[in-house]
Each structure stands twice: as C-alpha cells, then as structure tokens.
Amino acid sequence: MLEPLLNRIGPIDSEAKRRALERQKNLTKPTGALGDLEHLSVRLAGVFGTEKPDPRGIAVIVCAADHAVALEGVSAYPQVVTMGMVYNFLSGGAAVSVLARGVGARVTVLNAGVMGTLEDAPRLVNRPVKAGAANIKLEAAMTLSECLQAILLGAEVARNEIALGADFLIAGEMGIGNTTPAAAITARLLSLEVRAVTGRGTGLDDSALEHKIRVIETALSRSSTVDPLEVLCQFGGLEIAAMVGVMLEGAASQKAVLLDGFIAGAAALVADALSEHFREYLFASHLSAEGGHSRQLEFLGLEPLLKLNMRLGEGSGAVLCAPLLLGAAATLREMATFTEASVEDKAQD
C-alpha cells in the first residue's frame, strides 16, 4: 500500500544544487560570511529544483492520538489531557498555535486516534483510525492495517496542505505518553540501550523515569523485529504513524520537511528506513532537551539550527526554525552577485 507513495520519493535536484552553489559563491559578501545559511540555501535549491528557491507557505499538521501505555504511569499527565489539548490547538491557545501565528503558518489538527469523541471543527481532520494505540508493554500498538491507514491518512492531509500552498511541512504531535513509544522506536531502530534514549518527557522524577525505562524494556522484549514498519506497529502510535505519512508526502512532493523534536525524530527514523532519499528533504530545527533526540539527529546526519532546551513537541521548535530557512532562501534568491552589482569581487591587499 505504501509503494506508490515511496516510489515518488526521488533524489533532490543535484543540478539545481550545483547552480545554487555557484551563485552563492558570487553573491556580494565574503565567501562563507553567511555561515550555515549558505549551506541551507543550497540544500533548499536542491529540494525545490531551482537555484533561486522561493518557498512560501508553512503548514503545521499536529497529529493527535492516545496511548494505552500511559496507564502504566509513564507520564506525569492523564490521558484526558490529549483531548483537552486538541481543543486548545483549535482555539489557538497552544504554544504551537501562538508561534505559528507569529510566522504566518497554518495549523491543522489530525485526529488519528484520540480516545473519546471530538466534535468537528474548522482546521480539524477528524478521522481516527481507532481509539488510541494498545499498551505496548503488553501487545502491539496497532495492526499493520491500522498502521498503514494512519500513514496514508497523514500523507493525505499533507497533500491537502501542499495544494493550499505549503512549501514547508511540519509534523507536530499530541499524545500523552508518546515519549515512551518514541524511545522504544529509537532504541530498536538505532540498536541503542533504552536508558540512552529515554528522557523525562512531561517532567518525571528519578523514580518515575526508572519505571518508564523498565516499561520500555519490557515492551521491546516482546518482539525482536527490526523491520521499520513492524517496529512502528509493535512499539509506536497512531499519531507517530500519521507523522511518517506527513513526512513521506512532503518528500514525495519535493517540499522541505522541517523536523521538530524527539517524537518527530522517531517518525523520521521510520520514514528514513522506508525511503533512501527521504533524509535529503529533512531539515533539523532544534535540539530537544530529550537526550535521545541528539542520537536521532546524529544518525540522520543533521545539525540542529537552534538549541533552546525545548521539549514541548507540537511542532513548536520547527515553527521557530521556519524564518531561518526562509531567510536562507531569500539571500540566495535576492542578493546581487558581484557582476550584477558592478562590485569588484577581488579582495584588496
């Protein structure tokens, strides 16, 4: 079922990157004076297939779902907070909503599996696959059919946002307890010890953190699979699967995929394992305070642009990063070259 989507993900445009690099070398500034913005602008040229990239719309798709593993005491908050936060997103009161308004981004909420009934509302895609993922300590989070349904749902919502003009796609998330499945996915796909990738999430104390680690270790002991889809089915969540779909569709549509924090990083690991070219479209926004995030970024070969000690999720860090990428593209597109400006391009002694 994923083959049509995966087959659309090809390499970024190497010729556009080459032309962009040549243009970058001739802009009216000392070579390297714009630092990382130069590298980012060239990467954006490859993504959008032009030496003068002009990205515009920013879409945040907050994928929401519940997790039965939250009943194991792995979060400082009860499951009901997931639904409450969905309404907070829709009313514009959440952190990502506020930050998105500041940069002109659209926020859409995708209900992939929130427990309870959500009332339909503008900017809500209300199509739950089921009422939350199963308790991964005891059983698989979802069936393969449910997992594929959630991935394709995320891809569909991403396509709709792209049709409305989005060039930057941000997969955000909401789901009480979801740092637990994210840690499980990361530990398995990167062959790391659970302790190395498990953080405090919503603010667990030392005792609760040790309990969380034991829960994840028990979950991972149920299955030895390393197949990325099966890992997602066994240890993931419906919102994480939907995020995989958002990210894959972004790459398939040759758009820039802005990576948020630890939960998004787990989804990106799955997407990366499914598509050899996916990571070429991926831009790391910030370094989360969740320790496992640095391991994810290291594996993906990405350098975060911001370090703000954030661990909120929702897509909040990626939203903050969007203006940096827009600025990088603008310098490449709009700065004059030495020839255009009739400026001598040789350094003077």
Secondary structure, 3 states (H helix, E strand, C coil): CCHHHHHCCCCCCHHHHHHHHHHHHCECCCCCCCCHHHHHHHHHHHHHCCCCCCCCEEEEEEEEECEHHHHHCCCCCCCHHHHHHHHHHHHCCCHHHHHHHHHCCEEEEEEEECCCCCCCCCCEEECCCCCCECCCCCCCCCCHHHHHHHHHHHHHHHHHHHHCCEEEEEEEEECCCCHHHHHHHHHHHCCCCHHHHCCCCCCCCHHHHHHHHHHHHHHHHCCCCCCHHHHHHHHCCHHHHHHHHHHHHHHHCCCEEEECCHHHHHHHHHHHHHCCCHHHHEEECECCCCCHHHHHHHHHCCCCCECCCCCCCCCHHHHHHHHHHHHHHHHHHHCCEHHHHCCCCCCCC
